[in-house]
Each structure stands twice: as C-alpha cells, then as structure tokens.
Amino acid sequence: MKIIGKSFIAVAMLSASSATFAQACAEMEAEAGAISGVVPKFDEAGQLESVSMYADATFIVPKRSLIRTAREEAELRAKAALSQFFKEEVSRGTLVESLTEQVELTDGKGNTEAQVLEIKRAVDSMSSSTAAVISGIIKLDECVDIEQKYLLVRMGWKPSYIKEKAAEQSKVTESKGYRKKSSLADEF
C-alpha cells in the first residue's frame, strides 16, 4: 500500500513539474509578445535604452547535448537579430546542420522513427563587424519546455555595457602565462 501511494505521489509530482515548465515558457512568451525578434526600449527623450532579443530552437528528445545545441542555436539567433536591428550583416553559416542531423525513417506500415546524429565539433560560424555590440550581450532569461521540445532565450544589450566593458578591460593586465611546478617534481 505504501509503495502504491509513493508511486502515485511521484507521478503526480512529475506531471506537476512538467506543467510548471510549460507554464514558465508560456509566461516568457507572453512577456515577449512574440516568440522571436528584437524588442527595443527607449527612454523619455527617445534615446535607445536597451534591447531585448528573443529566439527559440527545438530539439528532438530532452537529452542534455541536444538541449545545449538548441541553446547555442537560440543564442546565435538572438545575436543575429540584434545585428539585423543595427542593420549590420551577420554571417551565421549552417550551425545547426553542422552540429546535428535529423533522420526520419518510415516503414511500410507508416510508422516513423526519428534519429539524431550528433557531430562532435565546434564551429565558429558567426562573423560580423558589430563585434563591440555583440560582446555586450548578456543572457537575461531562458526556459526549456521538454514536452513541446523547444527552448526559448532572452538576451539583452544596453549601450552602457560597451562603455563598462571597455573600462573593465582597460584595468586588466594581460598575463604572460605561468608555470606552477611542485618542488617534488625533480625527484621523479
């Protein structure tokens, strides 16, 4: 009897947590007013105060590596949206195709099976003349809906971030490298 009760509670908790994740993404979509795109915010004087970028990406199964790939794709889409907002060209390449390939196999009875081939290589396929702007982008929010198999990110940028980053970088003294050798190393 106790096992049945515990099993029921576990199933109820899993169902509630899935509904909570889906609700969190629905709330984030409602806040954004759109699933993807750029939302600028202006001050009373009409000056650009901040920009929020929303982007999404999908995955086939809620596997950590596929979610990470979807996260990277969504973040690059958000950065590309900001670049488009500033009317600069961004070359994104074919990031998704180079990282994952999806194959759907259908048998004679109409049963479809999906498979994902993961290619383990890092591709830097984004280049732009907006490097200073791109470097000032921060992630503000993220949600993962494992039932509908998608991820939504909100990235943000403010003009003041570029000035702050430049000020911080001017304080950093570059290292020439170092070596930390144990005094026992010569005994071996």
N, C-alpha and C positions, 0 to 999 in steps of 0.2 A: 504494500500500500504506500509506503514511504517513497519507494522508487518511482511509482507512477506519479505521485504528487510532485516530486522533484523534476521528473521529466516534463510534466506539464508546465511547471514554472519556467524551466529552461527554454522550452519552445515559445512560451509567451514573451519572455524577455528578448529572444532573438527577433521575434516578429515586431515587437515594440521598437527595438533599436533600428531595424530596417526602415520602419515607418518614420522614425526620427531623422535618419539620414536623408530620406527622400523629402521630408518636410523642410529640412535645412536647405537643401538645394532649391526647393520651390520658393523659400523665403528669399534666398540670394537672387534668384531670377526676378522676383517681384521688385526687389530693391533696385536692380539694374534697369528694369524697364525693357530689357532686351537680353537675349542670351549672349550675343557677342557685339562688339563695337566699342566706340570711344564716347565717353561722356565728359565733356569739358565743364568746368565750373569757373564762373567769372565773379570778380568782386563787384562792389557797387560802382566803381569807376570804369568798369568794362575791361579791366585787365585780367588776363588769364591767371587764375589762382591755382588750379590743379586740374589734372586729367585722370580719369579712371578708365581703364581698359578692361573689357570683359571678353573672355574667349573660352571655348569649350573644346573638348576632344573626347573620343569614345574609345572603349576597349571591349574585347570580346568576352573575357572572363575576369573576375576580380583577382587577378594574380599580381603580386607586388611589382614585378618587372614591367608588366603591361600598363599598370596604373602609372608607374614612373615615366614610361614612354609617352603616355597620354598627357601627363603633367608637363613634360618638356615641350610637347607639341602645342598645348594650350598657351604656355608662357611665351613661346615664339610667336604665336598668332597675335597675342596681346601686344607684344613689342612691335610687330609689323603694323598693327592697327595704329599705334601711336606714330610710327614713322609715316604712314599714309596721311594721318591727320596733319602732320607738318609738311606734307607734300614732298617727301623725300622718297627715293627709290630704295627698296629693300629687296635683296635677292635671297629668297628663303630656300631655294633648291627644292629637292624632294625628300625632305626629312623623314616623313612617315614611311615612304616606300623604302628608304634605305635602312630603316630600323626594324620594321615588321612587314611581313607579307601574310595576307589572309587568303586561305584557300577554302572554298566550299565545294564539297563533294556530294553529289546527289545520285542515289542508286535508282534502279529501275522502278522501285515502288514509290519514289518521290520523297524518300527520307533524305534530309540534308544534314551533313555533318560538317562543322566548321573546324578548321585547324589553323594555328598561327605558327609561322616560322619566325623565330626571333634571331636577328642578325646582331651579333655582339661586336659592334664597332661604333665608335663615337664619330659623329660627322658635324663639323662646324660649317653649317651651310647658310649662315646669315652674315651678310656683309652690308655695310652702309656707311654713308658719310655723316650719319647722325650719331656717331659713337658717344659724344658727350651727353646727348639726350638719353640714349639707350642706357648708359651707365648709371643714370639717376633713377632708374625704375626700381620700385620695390613691390613685393607681393603683399597685398592687403588682406586677401581672403581666398579661401579655397573650399570646395565641397566635392565629395565623391559620392555618387549615387550608384551603389553596387547592384541595385535591382534593375535600373534602366541602363546601366553600364556606361556612364559618362562622368566626366569631371569638368568642373567649372572653376575658373580662376578670375580673380580681380587683381589687377596690377595698378599701381599708382605712380604718378610723376608730378613734381612741383618744380617750378623754375628755381626756387631757392635751393633745391637739392644739389644742383650743379655747383652753385657757389659754395655750399657747405662741403661738398666732396672735394672741391679744389683746395679749400682751406685746410681740410684734414690731410690731403695728400702732400701739401707743402710742408707739413710737420713731420712727415715720415722720412727717416733717413734709411736709404737702401743699404741692405746688408751685403757684404762681400762674400757671405757664406761662412760656415763654421765647421769645425770637426770636434767631436767630443769623444776622446779616446780614454778608455779606462786605464788606470795605472797598472792593472793586471794583464793587459793585452800583450805586453812584451814577454811575459812568462810562457806564452803558448807557442 
